[in-house]
Each structure stands twice: as C-alpha cells, then as structure tokens.
Amino acid sequence: MRFVDEYRNPDLILELSSQIKKQVKDRSYRLMEICGGHTHSIYRFGIHELLPENIELIHGPGCPVCVLPLGKVDEALELVQTNDVIFTAFGDVMRVPGSKQDRFEVKARGADIRMVYSPTDALKIALDNPDKEVVFFAIGFETTAPSTALTIKYADALGVSNFSVFCNHVTVGPPLRSIMENEFFDIDGFIGPGHVSTVIGLEPYRFVAEEFFRPIVVSGFEPTDILESILALVRLIDAGKASVENQYIRAVKQEGNLAALEAMNDVFEERPSFEWRGLGYIDFSALRIKDTYSHYDAELRYKVQSISSPEPEGAICGEVLIGMKKPEDCPLMGVTCTPEYPVGALMVSSEGACSAYYTYVHRRSANSRTGVN
C-alpha cells in the first residue's frame, strides 16, 4: 500500500534495529512514548523486541480516554440520568465503566445514549431532533479539540439551541511537565506525539529541552518512524544534547496547523485546574468553553456537579500512565480485566497501554502456554 508499505519495509526495519544496537553505549536508556498510538504500534509490530536490552520503553499519558478521571465518567452518567437528553460520545469513551455503574446499565434503564464518530454527528442529531436536547461528551488532546471548536462555531452560525458540549479536552504540555517534576522522574528522552503535533507544532515542547534538559523527537507511527526516532534519541542522549527534533516531517510543521489553533483559541480557554487519572489536579491543563459560547456549555446548562471517584480496587492505571509501572505489573491483567470486560480505562481504549499489551503480548503468551494458535 502506497505511503504505508515503505514504512514497514522489513529490510529497513532490520537495518534501523542494527544501527540502534551499534549506537548504544554501556548504559541504560529509558525512553517514554507519550502517545498511546505509539504504544499500540510498539506492541503490534514487536518493536520492543528489536531493541537492545538496555533500551527500555516507558508508556506515557497520551491516551485521552485513559487520562480521563473516573469522576468525569460518573458525572456524565449522572447528567444523562437526571436530564431528558440524547447523550452522545465516541465509542471508546462509552465503554469506560463508572465507579458504580456503566452506560449499558444506564441505557437499559431508558437513557438515550448514542455513539458518534465526530461532534458534527452529534450536531446532526440535534438538528434532526429539534424537540430534544443533545449533549456531546467532548474528549481528547489538541488533536480533536479543533473539530469540537468548529462544530460549536457552526452550531452558533445556524442558531441551534438544543445542542451543548460537555467539554473534557486536555492539553499535552502540562501533564508532561507534571511527570518531569515528579520526584520519581527517571526518563532520558521522549518520543513525541505525532497526531497532536500536527496541530500544535514543535514549540510547545521547547521546555522539555530547555528546562529539563531532555531530548524529544516527534515521531510518526509506523515501525520505521519509531525506530528512526529511537535512534535519534540515542544519538542525542549519547552526545549530551537536549533538543526538540521532528522525525514526522511528512505531517508535522514547525508552526503546527494555524487554522486549527485559531479555531481552538476562538472557542476555548484554559481551565484553572483539571483532574487527571494518575496525576491528580494539574493547573491550566485542560480547556473550557469561553463565555462567548457559554450557551453551548453543558456543564453550565445542566449545572454539572464535580465528582471525584476512587480507582477500582487493585487497578494500577494511574501508575502505568506516569511510567512508574507497566501493564504486566497489574494483578488484574487478563484475570478480571480484559478488553471484553474492562475494569480500567487503559484496557478500554484502542490506544490504552493495557489493551495493546493484552492484545499483542499477554494473549499471545497465554496461547503459547496452552498450545492455542
């Protein structure tokens, strides 16, 4: 397939693996891939198996569903149960269980909950059902925030009054800073997120190099992309250099997507504080709807009360998100927590570290032990 096969060329993959093995010194390299999409690719293509033992890949907080605190799920379920609304959300969000119930139970009791593929799908539902209030549960980093912003602007231009957005968009820089300020921080370099960088560009990562003296290489998602980025990081670490590099030049520009940034800046502003799973409350790490468009803010329209809910007993989602532990360290892995019956959000999302590990490592290992192909 054009523009895919060349990035999965076996000969080039093995050559890059060989270069990395020749480059590494007699030391350890702890590299964090920030984005869950990279985690998925690493497990899917077995990239971790092509690296020397002294390179360790750490999973970061770049999965938007995974970092959503349990309380936000409970808030959403409470909203839909106490108001006569059509509640819409992306499919993976809808599969995240709340602390006491999940959307299947709530839907079974009569709530109108629908999966959508974009915020414009939710707006169309509102246009098709003028007698019903429609709420879109917005989630994601700067990657998806522009589409939500543009949908709100479009709804405003059309004068739609039965549509609102429960905004839970977050930004990538503050949680990264929070991890590096943690007393247990022990990362040598970062594989920077590709998709979000197509929107925000490279400048927001400057502090990683200038304040914390760590290199970061923004990467694509194919095997050769990730291996090239790892090789670049190893060379930078060995040279004692901390800089922001762009491997994903076919998609990411230095300045990002100016039109998308303009739409976001027009509709959203920073929240003073927002709770992250595994990281707690981080100042100015999320977005809320500006006063100009406050009539589309579901939190205001339905007077949503903040809920803080504890993690499921035994789950270590938060520790995995900040790189302190790995999916295989969780006692629930493959026992009571599976993609079919997820306990934590990291098993729900296709970008979740636990889902990727279960799909490409745990299940394969279990099948080999039982003789199942």
ABEGO torsion letter per residue (X at the ends): XBGAAAAABAAAAAAAAAAAAAABBBBBBBBBBABAAAAAAAAAAGAAAABBAABBBBBBAABAAAABBAAAAAAAAAAAAABBBBBBBBAAAAABBBAABBAAAAAAAGBBBBBBABAAAAAAAAAABAABBBBBBBBEBAAAAAAAAAAAAAAAAAGBAABBBBBABBBAAAAAAAAAABAABBBABBBBBAAAAAAAEAAAAAAAAAAAGBBBBBBBABAAAAAAAAAAAAAAAAAGBBBBBBABAAABBAAEBAAAAAAAAAABBBBABBBBBGAEBBBGABBBBBAAAAAABAAAAAGBBBBBBBBBBGBAAAAAAAGABBAAABAABGAABBAABBABAAAABAABAAAAAAAAAAAAAAAAAAGBX
